[in-house]
Every structure is written in C-alpha cells, then in structure tokens.
C-alpha cells in the first residue's frame, strides 16, 4: 500500500497541485511588478486598454474563454444558420415578404450576437483576437445596405439577381474548366 501511495498517488497529487497553482489568478505577480515600477510607468499602465492586460498562452484561460464563448454565443450561431437557410429559401421562392422578415431577423441576431460577444469577460489574447475578428465581420455584414434599411427589398428585382448569380456561376465553371485543362497540357509537354 505504501508503494502504491509513493509510486502512483503522490506524483499525481503533486501534478494536480502544480496545475492548480498555475491556474490561480496571477494578478498578484502583476501587482508586485507594478508596485516596483516608477510613477511614470504606473501612470502609463493605468491608461492601457484591457486587451493589453490579457494573458498570452495560458491554456487554462484559453479553455475557460472558449467554453464561456460557446456557452454565451453558441445559440446565436445556430440561429444564424437557420436564418441563412430561411434567406436562401426566400430567394429561391422569390418571396419578398419572407425575404424582408429574414433580413430583419438576421440584422437583429447579428446585433445581439455582437452584444453577447462584447459582454464576455475574456482573459486570453488568443480568444479575444478571435472575438474581435468575429465582431468585425459581423459589423461589416451589418453595414451592408441590404441589412441597414438603405435598400428597399420590396423593390429588388430577384429575377435580375438570379440571372447575375447564374452568369457568375457560369464564369466560375469556365474558369474551373480552364484550370483543370492546364495540368493536362503541362503533363503532355513534359
């Protein structure tokens, strides 16, 4: 029994204690460093934005932040997927009313999604950079004239948009055909 404790449980206990200590709030180290700095450095660090205070590379913070992001923002992703399907269906059916409803729902969901992402209390730079890029992309979509009410969707000619999409798809197929035929040409010339 003594060998079991020494051989298996003691190293495991030490490992768990070390991981627990690593995961503790490391703000005391930062406070000690700030106390030892000059008044000028204290003044400059007090005006830094919160992003510079985030920890870099601490896996515990990264895992915590990812779980928090999934918990608070995961439902929005599912709602956005459903709204995308509704938009595609409205375009396929050429239904102006359901298109308008879907666009309004998309606008509201993206706004709420940005609000939820902004409310996260993140501690890792990695997850914060992902959050910032998602929020930036969402804002770009929200700035589109179709979503912010600058274009009346009732007056949009869906048939014309469908023709343009068909011509773009045709051009893409032609380009793909040219790309696929080029390797055959290079193999014959070798």
C-alpha positions as CSV (number, residue, x, y, z in Angstrom):
1,X,0.0,0.0,0.0
2,X,2.9,2.3,0.8
3,X,4.4,1.7,-2.6
4,X,1.1,2.5,-4.3
5,X,0.9,5.8,-2.5
6,X,4.5,6.6,-3.3
7,X,4.5,5.3,-6.8
8,X,1.2,6.5,-8.2
9,X,-0.8,8.7,-5.9
10,X,2.0,11.0,-4.7
11,X,3.2,12.1,-8.2
12,X,-0.4,12.5,-9.3
13,X,-1.2,14.7,-6.2
14,X,1.9,16.8,-6.9
15,X,0.9,17.2,-10.5
16,X,-2.7,18.2,-9.6
17,X,-1.4,20.7,-7.0
18,X,1.0,22.2,-9.6
19,X,-1.7,22.6,-12.2
20,X,-4.0,24.1,-9.6
21,X,-1.3,26.7,-8.6
22,X,-0.7,27.5,-12.3
23,X,-4.4,28.1,-12.8
24,X,-4.7,30.5,-9.8
25,X,-5.2,34.2,-10.5
26,X,-1.8,35.5,-11.5
27,X,-2.8,39.1,-10.8
28,X,-0.6,39.2,-7.6
29,X,2.5,38.9,-9.8
30,X,1.3,41.8,-11.9
31,X,0.5,43.9,-8.8
32,X,4.0,43.2,-7.4
33,X,5.6,44.3,-10.7
34,X,3.5,47.4,-10.8
35,X,4.4,48.4,-7.3
36,X,8.1,48.1,-8.1
37,X,7.8,50.4,-11.1
38,X,8.2,54.1,-11.2
39,X,5.4,56.6,-11.1
40,X,5.6,57.2,-14.9
41,X,5.2,53.5,-15.6
42,X,2.2,53.3,-13.2
43,X,0.6,56.2,-15.0
44,X,1.1,54.7,-18.4
45,X,-0.2,51.3,-17.4
46,X,-3.3,52.8,-15.9
47,X,-4.3,54.1,-19.3
48,X,-3.7,50.8,-21.2
49,X,-6.8,49.2,-22.7
50,X,-7.9,45.9,-21.2
51,X,-6.7,44.0,-24.2
52,X,-3.1,44.6,-23.2
53,X,-3.8,43.1,-19.8
54,X,-4.9,39.8,-21.2
55,X,-2.7,36.7,-20.6
56,X,-0.9,35.2,-23.5
57,X,-0.6,31.4,-23.9
58,X,-2.1,30.2,-20.6
59,X,-4.1,27.2,-21.7
60,X,-6.4,27.3,-18.7
61,X,-7.5,30.8,-19.6
62,X,-7.9,29.8,-23.3
63,X,-10.1,26.7,-22.4
64,X,-12.1,28.8,-20.0
65,X,-12.7,31.6,-22.5
66,X,-13.6,29.1,-25.3
67,X,-16.1,27.4,-23.0
68,X,-17.6,30.8,-22.0
69,X,-17.8,31.9,-25.6
70,X,-19.6,28.7,-26.6
71,X,-21.9,28.9,-23.7
72,X,-23.0,32.5,-24.3
73,X,-22.7,32.8,-28.0
74,X,-23.4,29.2,-29.3
75,X,-27.1,29.7,-29.6
76,X,-26.6,32.7,-31.8
77,X,-24.6,30.6,-34.3
78,X,-27.5,28.1,-34.6
79,X,-30.0,30.9,-35.0
80,X,-27.8,32.5,-37.7
81,X,-27.6,29.2,-39.6
82,X,-31.3,28.9,-39.5
83,X,-31.8,32.4,-40.7
84,X,-29.3,31.8,-43.6
85,X,-31.4,28.8,-44.6
86,X,-34.6,31.0,-44.4
87,X,-32.9,33.7,-46.6
88,X,-31.9,31.1,-49.2
89,X,-35.4,29.7,-49.3
90,X,-36.9,33.1,-49.6
91,X,-34.6,33.9,-52.5
92,X,-35.4,30.6,-54.2
93,X,-39.1,31.1,-53.8
94,X,-38.9,34.8,-54.8
95,X,-41.0,35.7,-51.7
96,X,-40.4,39.3,-51.0
97,X,-42.2,39.3,-47.6
98,X,-40.3,36.3,-46.1
99,X,-37.1,37.8,-47.5
100,X,-37.8,41.1,-45.6
101,X,-38.6,39.1,-42.5
102,X,-35.4,37.0,-42.8
103,X,-33.3,40.1,-43.3
104,X,-34.8,41.8,-40.3
105,X,-34.2,38.7,-38.2
106,X,-30.6,38.5,-39.5
107,X,-30.0,42.1,-38.5
108,X,-31.4,41.6,-35.0
109,X,-29.4,38.3,-34.5
110,X,-26.1,39.8,-35.6
111,X,-26.7,42.8,-33.3
112,X,-27.5,40.5,-30.4
113,X,-24.5,38.2,-31.2
114,X,-22.1,41.2,-31.2
115,X,-23.6,42.3,-27.8
116,X,-23.1,38.8,-26.4
117,X,-19.5,38.7,-27.7
118,X,-18.8,42.1,-26.3
119,X,-20.1,41.1,-22.8
120,X,-17.7,38.2,-22.5
121,X,-15.0,38.6,-19.8
122,X,-12.0,37.1,-21.6
123,X,-8.6,36.5,-20.1
124,X,-6.7,35.2,-23.1
125,X,-5.4,37.2,-26.0
126,X,-6.0,34.3,-28.4
127,X,-9.7,34.0,-27.8
128,X,-10.0,37.8,-27.6
129,X,-8.5,38.2,-31.1
130,X,-11.0,35.6,-32.4
131,X,-13.8,37.5,-30.8
132,X,-12.6,40.8,-32.3
133,X,-12.4,39.3,-35.8
134,X,-16.0,37.8,-35.5
135,X,-17.3,41.1,-34.3
136,X,-15.6,42.9,-37.1
137,X,-17.0,40.5,-39.7
138,X,-20.5,40.9,-38.1
139,X,-20.2,44.7,-38.3
140,X,-19.2,44.5,-42.0
141,X,-22.3,42.5,-42.7
142,X,-24.5,44.9,-40.6
143,X,-23.1,47.8,-42.7
144,X,-24.4,46.3,-45.9
145,X,-27.1,48.4,-47.5
146,X,-29.5,45.4,-47.6
147,X,-29.4,45.0,-43.8
148,X,-29.4,48.5,-42.6
149,X,-32.5,49.6,-44.5
150,X,-30.9,51.7,-47.2
151,X,-32.3,49.4,-49.9
152,X,-36.0,48.6,-50.1
153,X,-36.1,44.8,-50.5
154,X,-39.6,45.0,-52.0
155,X,-38.2,46.9,-55.0
156,X,-35.3,44.5,-55.6
157,X,-35.6,42.5,-58.8
158,X,-35.0,39.0,-57.7
159,X,-35.0,37.7,-61.2
160,X,-32.2,40.0,-62.2
161,X,-30.1,39.0,-59.2
162,X,-30.7,35.3,-60.1
163,X,-29.5,36.0,-63.6
164,X,-26.4,37.7,-62.3
165,X,-25.7,34.7,-60.0
166,X,-26.2,32.3,-62.9
167,X,-23.7,34.2,-65.0
168,X,-21.2,34.3,-62.2
169,X,-21.6,30.6,-61.7
170,X,-21.1,30.0,-65.4
171,X,-17.9,32.1,-65.4
172,X,-16.7,30.1,-62.4
173,X,-17.3,26.9,-64.2
174,X,-15.4,28.2,-67.3
175,X,-12.5,29.2,-65.1
176,X,-12.5,25.8,-63.3
177,X,-12.5,24.1,-66.7
178,X,-9.5,26.1,-67.8
179,X,-7.7,25.3,-64.6
180,X,-8.4,21.6,-64.9
181,X,-7.3,21.5,-68.5
182,X,-3.9,23.2,-67.8
183,X,-2.4,20.3,-65.9
184,X,-3.2,18.0,-68.8
185,X,-1.3,20.4,-71.1
186,X,1.7,20.6,-68.8
187,X,1.8,16.7,-68.5
188,X,1.8,16.3,-72.3
189,X,4.6,18.9,-72.7
190,X,6.9,17.1,-70.2
